[in-house]
């Protein structure tokens, strides 16, 4: 296995592809993780954290849909989740460049 912090950073930042294309925040990191987890040191751990974070965001967005009927709380949830989905990949990309383990709060463990 090789140490490749640049690829780890790219994997974290690949979640932001949604800002450009409108989709892919789960797909692109999933492809990078599946193809590189056996080759790059710590890619498996970082990839699992990213996939768990993205799947958790999908669950939270789905929960916000019915909350729109409850005084518009779902809209506030969409805004908060949108900000979180931009900030945490950037923070964790910086951590990955320093060799630290990323932490995505409020993530469910879908992939162990």
Buried (B, 14 or more C-beta within 10 A) or exposed (E): EEEBBEBBBBBBBBBBBBEEEEEBBBBBBBEBBEEBBEEBBBBBEBBBBBBBBBBBBBEBBEEBEEBBEEEEEBEEBBEEBBEBBEEBBEEBBBBBEEEEEBEBEEBEEBBE
